[in-house]
Amino acid sequence: MGRVDGAYFARERLGLQPVGVQDELLSGQWGRVLLNCSRQWGKSTVTAAKAVHRAYYEPESLVMVVTPGIRQSAEFLKKAERFVRRLGLPVKRDAPHEVSLVFPNGARIIGLPANEDKIRGFSAVSLLLVDEASRVENSMYDAVRPMLAVADGDLWLMSTPAGQDGFFWQEWAYGGPGWHRVTGMAADNPRIKKSFLAGERRSMTARMYQQEYECAFLDVDGAVIGRPAVERAVRTEVKALRGDPWGGERPWFGGEPVRQSEFFVGVDLGQKEDYTAIAVLERFREVVGPPDWKTGVRPTEMRYDVRHLERVPLGTEYGEIVARIGRIARCGDLRGRATIVVDATGVGAPVLELLQKEPMDCRVVPVVITGGEKVTLDGSTYKVPRQDLLSGVVVGMEQRWLRVAHDLVEGGTFTKEMVNLRSEIGLRGEKWVGRSGKVHDDLVFAVSLACWWSRRR
């Protein structure tokens, strides 16, 4: 049985239609491949076709797939299994290995998680595929490379970037001419709709979008947002709430024409060394153009304006802090139209009970800030990843739908906190670490809480 071109095999035998760089990748005969591609590019499907092609034409060969976890290995093998069925071959397992395929010619595809204890004993590997390579530890890479020696096997590393760190980045930047480097950006894949990318661009920070869809290897430690983007968000047409909410001579009021606004009060509760920060965000729909000549309807846009920021003095008793928040909720334009979104992490839990007893005529939403990956609801408390909270404010400023009053007393402090935000991008993806050095981040989190809830409703 003569071997046919990999791209032709994928189209005619597997029912896959590789496009552009995918076609080039399957057609070539490269021994060392670095595939730096975006999310949704189709790397697992294309490389599963490569694995089946190798096993189908090389009797007794061993194709090994290494991924960060067993779940990813199983997903990869499912794609390969579908291709095997299209070839009309029986689907069989290699008995000792849960995630595997055995071909009638004795060739095997075995999927393993990136665990050194699981890979011992393998040798004479014909093709080694390391999927999500930027998330696999360096020690694992060092352990699997010797398996290629006996069969002089091929090595493919595939991944979306995760910073300038780890073996995937090292091979891409400094691996020399022995590697065939392939970049698969989302915009170059005709199967990825432009409308999808536009939506992703709106919902992600510029930094995250560059990494996930434009194949950028970003600095390991870098600013989340630049000062120009923060300063553009400060607008002269947005005014701070006027008056004194703490019982001064003038009542606190918006100072704007009456409109159907909603207010969201974000509260980041501090301890002895951290301030308690309070932010008020107004959400309303604003007319932005003349009426449509056919319908007479005037176009509108939703506005999200930060109109109050304050840091409560260190050492203030929690009872007094709760009373302050209560006054804000009952004051002027906010009365009956406010939602309190409060950090209930750690010290916030007992204070939450005091808030819920305070007569405010509004809803109190408790939020526990986590290091997880998704938002969950535990009773009446939302558990929200730190990155979800912070990215909302960053995206809002970059996309210019979040505006900040120009005359806020704490406006300069807020700007300093924003440009001080840092994230680390390492082997396990992007991790938002918040502030850097001695600069506080209390105001940022107060705005983040208000912004996160206002965008959910």
DRENSE-252394 format. One record per residue (C-alpha): residue number from 1; residue in one letter; z, y, x. Coordinates in steps of 0.05 Angstrom, whole numbers, plus 5000, padded with zeros to 4 digits. Layout:
! DRENSE-252394
{rec NUM, 'a', {Z, Y, X}};
...
//
This chain:
! DRENSE-252394
{rec 1, 'm', {5000, 5000, 5000}};
{rec 2, 'g', {4976, 5064, 5034}};
{rec 3, 'r', {5021, 5124, 5032}};
{rec 4, 'v', {4997, 5184, 4992}};
{rec 5, 'd', {5013, 5257, 5001}};
{rec 6, 'g', {5082, 5274, 4974}};
{rec 7, 'a', {5059, 5330, 4929}};
{rec 8, 'y', {5003, 5287, 4900}};
{rec 9, 'f', {5054, 5230, 4890}};
{rec 10, 'a', {5101, 5278, 4853}};
{rec 11, 'r', {5046, 5302, 4807}};
{rec 12, 'e', {5008, 5238, 4792}};
{rec 13, 'r', {5064, 5186, 4795}};
{rec 14, 'l', {5129, 5223, 4779}};
{rec 15, 'g', {5104, 5274, 4729}};
{rec 16, 'l', {5131, 5333, 4770}};
{rec 17, 'q', {5089, 5395, 4777}};
{rec 18, 'p', {5111, 5428, 4843}};
{rec 19, 'v', {5090, 5501, 4849}};
{rec 20, 'g', {5080, 5547, 4909}};
{rec 21, 'v', {5129, 5532, 4965}};
{rec 22, 'q', {5151, 5468, 4929}};
{rec 23, 'd', {5081, 5440, 4936}};
{rec 24, 'e', {5078, 5459, 5009}};
{rec 25, 'l', {5146, 5428, 5022}};
{rec 26, 'l', {5127, 5360, 4992}};
{rec 27, 's', {5059, 5359, 5026}};
{rec 28, 'g', {5085, 5369, 5097}};
{rec 29, 'q', {5110, 5319, 5148}};
{rec 30, 'w', {5167, 5359, 5179}};
{rec 31, 'g', {5225, 5322, 5210}};
{rec 32, 'r', {5275, 5379, 5206}};
{rec 33, 'v', {5275, 5424, 5145}};
{rec 34, 'l', {5319, 5483, 5126}};
{rec 35, 'l', {5309, 5501, 5053}};
{rec 36, 'n', {5342, 5568, 5036}};
{rec 37, 'c', {5331, 5576, 4962}};
{rec 38, 's', {5358, 5613, 4902}};
{rec 39, 'r', {5396, 5584, 4844}};
{rec 40, 'q', {5351, 5553, 4791}};
{rec 41, 'w', {5295, 5544, 4842}};
{rec 42, 'g', {5291, 5468, 4832}};
{rec 43, 'k', {5314, 5444, 4901}};
{rec 44, 's', {5350, 5383, 4875}};
{rec 45, 't', {5290, 5361, 4834}};
{rec 46, 'v', {5241, 5372, 4891}};
{rec 47, 't', {5284, 5336, 4942}};
{rec 48, 'a', {5298, 5279, 4894}};
{rec 49, 'a', {5222, 5270, 4891}};
{rec 50, 'k', {5221, 5271, 4967}};
{rec 51, 'a', {5275, 5217, 4969}};
{rec 52, 'v', {5238, 5172, 4920}};
{rec 53, 'h', {5173, 5182, 4958}};
{rec 54, 'r', {5206, 5160, 5023}};
{rec 55, 'a', {5240, 5099, 4993}};
{rec 56, 'y', {5178, 5077, 4954}};
{rec 57, 'y', {5133, 5076, 5016}};
{rec 58, 'e', {5183, 5053, 5069}};
{rec 59, 'p', {5211, 4983, 5057}};
{rec 60, 'e', {5284, 4972, 5078}};
{rec 61, 's', {5292, 5046, 5092}};
{rec 62, 'l', {5357, 5083, 5078}};
{rec 63, 'v', {5357, 5152, 5046}};
{rec 64, 'm', {5426, 5185, 5046}};
{rec 65, 'v', {5445, 5245, 5003}};
{rec 66, 'v', {5508, 5283, 5022}};
{rec 67, 't', {5536, 5336, 4975}};
{rec 68, 'p', {5603, 5374, 4971}};
{rec 69, 'g', {5629, 5328, 4916}};
{rec 70, 'i', {5614, 5262, 4881}};
{rec 71, 'r', {5593, 5298, 4817}};
{rec 72, 'q', {5536, 5333, 4854}};
{rec 73, 's', {5515, 5268, 4886}};
{rec 74, 'a', {5513, 5234, 4818}};
{rec 75, 'e', {5471, 5291, 4788}};
{rec 76, 'f', {5422, 5284, 4846}};
{rec 77, 'l', {5416, 5209, 4836}};
{rec 78, 'k', {5404, 5219, 4761}};
{rec 79, 'k', {5342, 5259, 4778}};
{rec 80, 'a', {5319, 5205, 4826}};
{rec 81, 'e', {5332, 5151, 4774}};
{rec 82, 'r', {5287, 5186, 4724}};
{rec 83, 'f', {5231, 5186, 4775}};
{rec 84, 'v', {5242, 5112, 4789}};
{rec 85, 'r', {5235, 5096, 4715}};
{rec 86, 'r', {5170, 5135, 4713}};
{rec 87, 'l', {5144, 5090, 4769}};
{rec 88, 'g', {5159, 5030, 4724}};
{rec 89, 'l', {5210, 5002, 4772}};
{rec 90, 'p', {5276, 4970, 4752}};
{rec 91, 'v', {5338, 5013, 4763}};
{rec 92, 'k', {5388, 4975, 4805}};
{rec 93, 'r', {5450, 4996, 4844}};
{rec 94, 'd', {5472, 4979, 4914}};
{rec 95, 'a', {5535, 4941, 4895}};
{rec 96, 'p', {5586, 4971, 4943}};
{rec 97, 'h', {5564, 5042, 4925}};
{rec 98, 'e', {5575, 5074, 4857}};
{rec 99, 'v', {5521, 5127, 4866}};
{rec 100, 's', {5459, 5090, 4891}};
{rec 101, 'l', {5390, 5062, 4877}};
{rec 102, 'v', {5358, 4999, 4906}};
{rec 103, 'f', {5282, 4991, 4905}};
{rec 104, 'p', {5245, 4924, 4900}};
{rec 105, 'n', {5223, 4933, 4973}};
{rec 106, 'g', {5295, 4936, 4996}};
{rec 107, 'a', {5297, 5011, 5007}};
{rec 108, 'r', {5360, 5047, 4985}};
{rec 109, 'i', {5380, 5117, 4963}};
{rec 110, 'i', {5456, 5128, 4969}};
{rec 111, 'g', {5493, 5190, 4947}};
{rec 112, 'l', {5560, 5207, 4978}};
{rec 113, 'p', {5608, 5265, 4974}};
{rec 114, 'a', {5623, 5306, 5037}};
{rec 115, 'n', {5681, 5261, 5057}};
{rec 116, 'e', {5683, 5233, 5127}};
{rec 117, 'd', {5722, 5171, 5104}};
{rec 118, 'k', {5665, 5152, 5057}};
{rec 119, 'i', {5608, 5155, 5108}};
{rec 120, 'r', {5632, 5110, 5163}};
{rec 121, 'g', {5589, 5049, 5175}};
{rec 122, 'f', {5522, 5079, 5158}};
{rec 123, 's', {5467, 5080, 5211}};
{rec 124, 'a', {5391, 5078, 5217}};
{rec 125, 'v', {5383, 5131, 5164}};
{rec 126, 's', {5309, 5146, 5152}};
{rec 127, 'l', {5321, 5211, 5113}};
{rec 128, 'l', {5386, 5250, 5108}};
{rec 129, 'l', {5389, 5303, 5054}};
{rec 130, 'v', {5448, 5351, 5054}};
{rec 131, 'd', {5449, 5387, 4987}};
{rec 132, 'e', {5490, 5451, 4978}};
{rec 133, 'a', {5495, 5451, 5053}};
{rec 134, 's', {5529, 5519, 5057}};
{rec 135, 'r', {5588, 5488, 5019}};
{rec 136, 'v', {5595, 5427, 5064}};
{rec 137, 'e', {5645, 5430, 5122}};
{rec 138, 'n', {5621, 5434, 5194}};
{rec 139, 's', {5660, 5371, 5212}};
{rec 140, 'm', {5621, 5332, 5160}};
{rec 141, 'y', {5555, 5356, 5189}};
{rec 142, 'd', {5577, 5334, 5258}};
{rec 143, 'a', {5595, 5265, 5230}};
{rec 144, 'v', {5529, 5251, 5194}};
{rec 145, 'r', {5479, 5273, 5247}};
{rec 146, 'p', {5488, 5212, 5292}};
{rec 147, 'm', {5466, 5167, 5235}};
{rec 148, 'l', {5394, 5191, 5247}};
{rec 149, 'a', {5392, 5168, 5319}};
{rec 150, 'v', {5371, 5094, 5312}};
{rec 151, 'a', {5314, 5106, 5262}};
{rec 152, 'd', {5297, 5175, 5290}};
{rec 153, 'g', {5306, 5198, 5218}};
{rec 154, 'd', {5289, 5263, 5185}};
{rec 155, 'l', {5341, 5316, 5166}};
{rec 156, 'w', {5335, 5365, 5108}};
{rec 157, 'l', {5388, 5418, 5095}};
{rec 158, 'm', {5382, 5452, 5027}};
{rec 159, 's', {5426, 5507, 4998}};
{rec 160, 't', {5436, 5575, 4968}};
{rec 161, 'p', {5467, 5619, 5023}};
{rec 162, 'a', {5543, 5629, 5027}};
{rec 163, 'g', {5551, 5681, 5081}};
{rec 164, 'q', {5541, 5684, 5155}};
{rec 165, 'd', {5585, 5624, 5169}};
{rec 166, 'g', {5580, 5549, 5175}};
{rec 167, 'f', {5526, 5502, 5202}};
{rec 168, 'f', {5473, 5520, 5150}};
{rec 169, 'w', {5475, 5593, 5172}};
{rec 170, 'q', {5480, 5574, 5245}};
{rec 171, 'e', {5418, 5529, 5242}};
{rec 172, 'w', {5380, 5581, 5202}};
{rec 173, 'a', {5396, 5638, 5250}};
{rec 174, 'y', {5400, 5602, 5317}};
{rec 175, 'g', {5373, 5531, 5308}};
{rec 176, 'g', {5310, 5544, 5346}};
{rec 177, 'p', {5237, 5526, 5333}};
{rec 178, 'g', {5250, 5453, 5317}};
{rec 179, 'w', {5266, 5471, 5245}};
{rec 180, 'h', {5215, 5484, 5191}};
{rec 181, 'r', {5247, 5541, 5152}};
{rec 182, 'v', {5229, 5551, 5079}};
{rec 183, 't', {5253, 5609, 5035}};
{rec 184, 'g', {5250, 5600, 4960}};
{rec 185, 'm', {5267, 5665, 4926}};
{rec 186, 'a', {5275, 5666, 4850}};
{rec 187, 'a', {5224, 5721, 4840}};
{rec 188, 'd', {5171, 5677, 4874}};
{rec 189, 'n', {5181, 5618, 4827}};
{rec 190, 'p', {5136, 5625, 4765}};
{rec 191, 'r', {5183, 5579, 4726}};
{rec 192, 'i', {5240, 5629, 4730}};
{rec 193, 'k', {5228, 5682, 4677}};
{rec 194, 'k', {5232, 5755, 4697}};
{rec 195, 's', {5274, 5767, 4634}};
{rec 196, 'f', {5325, 5716, 4659}};
{rec 197, 'l', {5330, 5750, 4727}};
{rec 198, 'a', {5336, 5818, 4694}};
{rec 199, 'g', {5395, 5792, 4654}};
{rec 200, 'e', {5427, 5763, 4717}};
{rec 201, 'r', {5417, 5828, 4754}};
{rec 202, 'r', {5453, 5865, 4698}};
{rec 203, 's', {5512, 5817, 4697}};
{rec 204, 'm', {5523, 5808, 4772}};
{rec 205, 't', {5541, 5855, 4829}};
{rec 206, 'a', {5484, 5874, 4875}};
{rec 207, 'r', {5517, 5834, 4931}};
{rec 208, 'm', {5523, 5771, 4889}};
{rec 209, 'y', {5451, 5777, 4863}};
{rec 210, 'q', {5424, 5785, 4934}};
{rec 211, 'q', {5459, 5721, 4954}};
{rec 212, 'e', {5445, 5678, 4893}};
{rec 213, 'y', {5373, 5698, 4877}};
{rec 214, 'e', {5345, 5733, 4939}};
{rec 215, 'c', {5370, 5683, 4992}};
{rec 216, 'a', {5409, 5735, 5031}};
{rec 217, 'f', {5459, 5714, 5084}};
{rec 218, 'l', {5512, 5768, 5074}};
{rec 219, 'd', {5567, 5789, 5121}};
{rec 220, 'v', {5627, 5744, 5119}};
{rec 221, 'd', {5673, 5803, 5106}};
{rec 222, 'g', {5641, 5862, 5071}};
{rec 223, 'a', {5651, 5917, 5021}};
{rec 224, 'v', {5640, 5897, 4949}};
{rec 225, 'i', {5611, 5965, 4930}};
{rec 226, 'g', {5588, 6025, 4969}};
{rec 227, 'r', {5616, 6095, 4963}};
{rec 228, 'p', {5551, 6124, 4935}};
{rec 229, 'a', {5553, 6077, 4875}};
{rec 230, 'v', {5625, 6096, 4861}};
{rec 231, 'e', {5613, 6170, 4867}};
{rec 232, 'r', {5552, 6166, 4821}};
{rec 233, 'a', {5598, 6137, 4767}};
{rec 234, 'v', {5640, 6201, 4768}};
{rec 235, 'r', {5607, 6246, 4716}};
{rec 236, 't', {5620, 6318, 4699}};
{rec 237, 'e', {5603, 6306, 4625}};
{rec 238, 'v', {5661, 6257, 4621}};
{rec 239, 'k', {5727, 6293, 4613}};
{rec 240, 'a', {5798, 6269, 4624}};
{rec 241, 'l', {5842, 6265, 4563}};
{rec 242, 'r', {5878, 6330, 4554}};
{rec 243, 'g', {5950, 6347, 4542}};
{rec 244, 'd', {6013, 6309, 4561}};
{rec 245, 'p', {6026, 6240, 4531}};
{rec 246, 'w', {6098, 6242, 4555}};
{rec 247, 'g', {6123, 6292, 4504}};
{rec 248, 'g', {6102, 6358, 4535}};
{rec 249, 'e', {6084, 6421, 4498}};
{rec 250, 'r', {6014, 6399, 4478}};
{rec 251, 'p', {5997, 6333, 4443}};
{rec 252, 'w', {5948, 6287, 4478}};
{rec 253, 'f', {5879, 6289, 4448}};
{rec 254, 'g', {5808, 6274, 4467}};
{rec 255, 'g', {5781, 6345, 4465}};
{rec 256, 'e', {5713, 6319, 4440}};
{rec 257, 'p', {5681, 6320, 4371}};
{rec 258, 'v', {5707, 6266, 4325}};
{rec 259, 'r', {5669, 6202, 4337}};
{rec 260, 'q', {5679, 6128, 4323}};
{rec 261, 's', {5712, 6110, 4388}};
{rec 262, 'e', {5754, 6051, 4409}};
{rec 263, 'f', {5804, 6055, 4466}};
{rec 264, 'f', {5826, 6002, 4515}};
{rec 265, 'v', {5889, 6012, 4555}};
{rec 266, 'g', {5891, 5970, 4619}};
{rec 267, 'v', {5960, 5959, 4649}};
{rec 268, 'd', {5970, 5929, 4719}};
{rec 269, 'l', {6044, 5918, 4725}};
{rec 270, 'g', {6073, 5930, 4794}};
{rec 271, 'q', {6135, 5909, 4830}};
{rec 272, 'k', {6178, 5945, 4881}};
{rec 273, 'e', {6121, 5956, 4931}};
{rec 274, 'd', {6062, 5961, 4882}};
{rec 275, 'y', {6052, 6015, 4830}};
{rec 276, 't', {6045, 6002, 4756}};
{rec 277, 'a', {5977, 6030, 4740}};
{rec 278, 'i', {5952, 6051, 4671}};
{rec 279, 'a', {5879, 6065, 4653}};
{rec 280, 'v', {5849, 6087, 4588}};
{rec 281, 'l', {5776, 6069, 4574}};
{rec 282, 'e', {5739, 6098, 4514}};
{rec 283, 'r', {5681, 6059, 4483}};
{rec 284, 'f', {5634, 6094, 4435}};
{rec 285, 'r', {5560, 6095, 4415}};
{rec 286, 'e', {5523, 6159, 4434}};
{rec 287, 'v', {5457, 6186, 4410}};
{rec 288, 'v', {5409, 6191, 4469}};
{rec 289, 'g', {5343, 6215, 4440}};
{rec 290, 'p', {5304, 6244, 4382}};
{rec 291, 'p', {5292, 6204, 4318}};
{rec 292, 'd', {5237, 6152, 4316}};
{rec 293, 'w', {5178, 6184, 4280}};
{rec 294, 'k', {5168, 6123, 4236}};
{rec 295, 't', {5239, 6101, 4219}};
{rec 296, 'g', {5277, 6165, 4231}};
{rec 297, 'v', {5329, 6125, 4269}};
{rec 298, 'r', {5357, 6158, 4331}};
{rec 299, 'p', {5366, 6114, 4394}};
{rec 300, 't', {5436, 6103, 4418}};
{rec 301, 'e', {5472, 6074, 4478}};
{rec 302, 'm', {5542, 6045, 4485}};
{rec 303, 'r', {5586, 6087, 4531}};
{rec 304, 'y', {5645, 6062, 4571}};
{rec 305, 'd', {5684, 6121, 4599}};
{rec 306, 'v', {5747, 6120, 4641}};
{rec 307, 'r', {5786, 6180, 4614}};
{rec 308, 'h', {5856, 6170, 4640}};
{rec 309, 'l', {5887, 6142, 4703}};
{rec 310, 'e', {5958, 6143, 4727}};
{rec 311, 'r', {6005, 6108, 4774}};
{rec 312, 'v', {6077, 6104, 4749}};
{rec 313, 'p', {6126, 6124, 4804}};
{rec 314, 'l', {6155, 6066, 4844}};
{rec 315, 'g', {6223, 6044, 4820}};
{rec 316, 't', {6211, 6062, 4747}};
{rec 317, 'e', {6249, 6014, 4701}};
{rec 318, 'y', {6206, 5968, 4660}};
{rec 319, 'g', {6236, 5994, 4596}};
{rec 320, 'e', {6212, 6064, 4612}};
{rec 321, 'i', {6143, 6036, 4631}};
{rec 322, 'v', {6138, 6002, 4563}};
{rec 323, 'a', {6158, 6067, 4529}};
{rec 324, 'r', {6104, 6104, 4567}};
{rec 325, 'i', {6051, 6054, 4545}};
{rec 326, 'g', {6076, 6059, 4474}};
{rec 327, 'r', {6068, 6135, 4475}};
{rec 328, 'i', {5997, 6129, 4500}};
{rec 329, 'a', {5979, 6080, 4444}};
{rec 330, 'r', {6008, 6127, 4391}};
{rec 331, 'c', {5982, 6192, 4420}};
{rec 332, 'g', {5925, 6233, 4391}};
{rec 333, 'd', {5857, 6199, 4387}};
{rec 334, 'l', {5886, 6131, 4408}};
{rec 335, 'r', {5931, 6122, 4348}};
{rec 336, 'g', {5907, 6061, 4309}};
{rec 337, 'r', {5846, 6053, 4354}};
{rec 338, 'a', {5874, 6025, 4418}};
{rec 339, 't', {5882, 5955, 4449}};
{rec 340, 'i', {5931, 5944, 4505}};
{rec 341, 'v', {5906, 5895, 4558}};
{rec 342, 'v', {5964, 5878, 4604}};
{rec 343, 'd', {5971, 5838, 4667}};
{rec 344, 'a', {6019, 5783, 4648}};
{rec 345, 't', {6018, 5749, 4717}};
{rec 346, 'g', {6086, 5736, 4747}};
{rec 347, 'v', {6130, 5796, 4733}};
{rec 348, 'g', {6087, 5814, 4673}};
{rec 349, 'a', {6112, 5757, 4630}};
{rec 350, 'p', {6182, 5786, 4612}};
{rec 351, 'v', {6154, 5856, 4605}};
{rec 352, 'l', {6103, 5828, 4556}};
{rec 353, 'e', {6160, 5812, 4508}};
{rec 354, 'l', {6183, 5884, 4511}};
{rec 355, 'l', {6112, 5909, 4497}};
{rec 356, 'q', {6104, 5864, 4437}};
{rec 357, 'k', {6168, 5894, 4407}};
{rec 358, 'e', {6146, 5966, 4420}};
{rec 359, 'p', {6121, 6000, 4356}};
{rec 360, 'm', {6050, 6016, 4377}};
{rec 361, 'd', {6006, 5998, 4317}};
{rec 362, 'c', {5957, 5962, 4362}};
{rec 363, 'r', {5940, 5894, 4392}};
{rec 364, 'v', {5970, 5872, 4458}};
{rec 365, 'v', {5926, 5824, 4498}};
{rec 366, 'p', {5962, 5788, 4555}};
{rec 367, 'v', {5920, 5767, 4615}};
{rec 368, 'v', {5940, 5722, 4673}};
{rec 369, 'i', {5897, 5734, 4734}};
{rec 370, 't', {5876, 5669, 4768}};
{rec 371, 'g', {5835, 5644, 4826}};
{rec 372, 'g', {5795, 5597, 4782}};
{rec 373, 'e', {5722, 5598, 4760}};
{rec 374, 'k', {5724, 5608, 4685}};
{rec 375, 'v', {5761, 5644, 4630}};
{rec 376, 't', {5809, 5600, 4589}};
{rec 377, 'l', {5856, 5614, 4531}};
{rec 378, 'd', {5927, 5588, 4532}};
{rec 379, 'g', {5958, 5604, 4465}};
{rec 380, 's', {5950, 5680, 4460}};
{rec 381, 't', {5944, 5690, 4536}};
{rec 382, 'y', {5877, 5695, 4571}};
{rec 383, 'k', {5871, 5666, 4641}};
{rec 384, 'v', {5817, 5705, 4676}};
{rec 385, 'p', {5790, 5695, 4747}};
{rec 386, 'r', {5802, 5754, 4794}};
{rec 387, 'q', {5728, 5756, 4809}};
{rec 388, 'd', {5710, 5763, 4735}};
{rec 389, 'l', {5755, 5823, 4728}};
{rec 390, 'l', {5733, 5859, 4790}};
{rec 391, 's', {5659, 5844, 4783}};
{rec 392, 'g', {5658, 5877, 4714}};
{rec 393, 'v', {5677, 5944, 4744}};
{rec 394, 'v', {5630, 5937, 4803}};
{rec 395, 'v', {5571, 5917, 4760}};
{rec 396, 'g', {5587, 5974, 4711}};
{rec 397, 'm', {5583, 6025, 4767}};
{rec 398, 'e', {5521, 5996, 4799}};
{rec 399, 'q', {5486, 5990, 4732}};
{rec 400, 'r', {5512, 6059, 4711}};
{rec 401, 'w', {5541, 6040, 4644}};
{rec 402, 'l', {5612, 6052, 4668}};
{rec 403, 'r', {5628, 6126, 4676}};
{rec 404, 'v', {5691, 6160, 4704}};
{rec 405, 'a', {5717, 6228, 4684}};
{rec 406, 'h', {5708, 6278, 4740}};
{rec 407, 'd', {5775, 6314, 4730}};
{rec 408, 'l', {5824, 6256, 4734}};
{rec 409, 'v', {5886, 6270, 4775}};
{rec 410, 'e', {5882, 6200, 4806}};
{rec 411, 'g', {5806, 6201, 4811}};
{rec 412, 'g', {5805, 6206, 4887}};
{rec 413, 't', {5855, 6150, 4893}};
{rec 414, 'f', {5813, 6106, 4847}};
{rec 415, 't', {5751, 6120, 4889}};
{rec 416, 'k', {5788, 6101, 4953}};
{rec 417, 'e', {5812, 6036, 4921}};
{rec 418, 'm', {5742, 6018, 4897}};
{rec 419, 'v', {5707, 6027, 4964}};
{rec 420, 'n', {5763, 5988, 4997}};
{rec 421, 'l', {5750, 5925, 4957}};
{rec 422, 'r', {5729, 5866, 5000}};
{rec 423, 's', {5701, 5797, 4989}};
{rec 424, 'e', {5696, 5739, 5037}};
{rec 425, 'i', {5636, 5693, 5035}};
{rec 426, 'g', {5650, 5627, 5069}};
{rec 427, 'l', {5635, 5553, 5063}};
{rec 428, 'r', {5660, 5549, 4992}};
{rec 429, 'g', {5623, 5610, 4965}};
{rec 430, 'e', {5645, 5680, 4951}};
{rec 431, 'k', {5719, 5695, 4945}};
{rec 432, 'w', {5742, 5764, 4923}};
{rec 433, 'v', {5804, 5784, 4962}};
{rec 434, 'g', {5814, 5852, 4931}};
{rec 435, 'r', {5844, 5906, 4976}};
{rec 436, 's', {5839, 5910, 5051}};
{rec 437, 'g', {5896, 5935, 5094}};
{rec 438, 'k', {5949, 5980, 5064}};
{rec 439, 'v', {5906, 6011, 5009}};
{rec 440, 'h', {5931, 5993, 4939}};
{rec 441, 'd', {5886, 5965, 4885}};
{rec 442, 'd', {5929, 5978, 4824}};
{rec 443, 'l', {5883, 6029, 4790}};
{rec 444, 'v', {5823, 5984, 4801}};
{rec 445, 'f', {5857, 5926, 4766}};
{rec 446, 'a', {5880, 5970, 4709}};
{rec 447, 'v', {5809, 5994, 4697}};
{rec 448, 's', {5784, 5922, 4706}};
{rec 449, 'l', {5829, 5896, 4652}};
{rec 450, 'a', {5807, 5950, 4603}};
{rec 451, 'c', {5734, 5941, 4621}};
{rec 452, 'w', {5736, 5865, 4616}};
{rec 453, 'w', {5764, 5865, 4546}};
{rec 454, 's', {5720, 5922, 4521}};
{rec 455, 'r', {5658, 5882, 4541}};
{rec 456, 'r', {5682, 5819, 4505}};
{rec 457, 'r', {5690, 5852, 4437}};
//
